[in-house]
Amino acid sequence: LTEAGTKRRASLTLVQGDDALRAVDRGGMEVLGSSHTHFAARLRSENHTLKRALTDPRLFSGIGNAYSDEILHRARLSPMLLTSRLDDAQVRRLHDAVQEVLREWIARGHAGEMDYLG
């Protein structure tokens, strides 16, 4: 399935088996449980705006547009700030915000707050 429109940025792919899953893996880092150091290295590996970096599935897995705004608000960082201009304290705040927001949404899903999706 793909997005209706000419850009076709969104899609849903059904796969069967580990090999098929690896074939569609974009290579993004799993941020839950990642170290600050590993997160910082991945974040600074390309010079993008924070919004673009967080939503790039080649850099980070599982964030996307759904959580990026909430993460940036929690970290008190502008989505337009370039990754190359972040100091260590800002990267630490961003990493902490990513961990907090994703864990909160996982907990909400487990508590049944996301039943409308199913």
Secondary structure, DSSP 8 states (H G I E B T S, - for coil): -B-SSSS---B-----SHHHHHHH----EE-TT--HHHHHHHHTTS--BHHHHHH-TTTEES-HHHHHHHHHHHHT--TTSBGGG--HHHHHHHHHHHHHHHHHHHHHHHTTTTGGG-
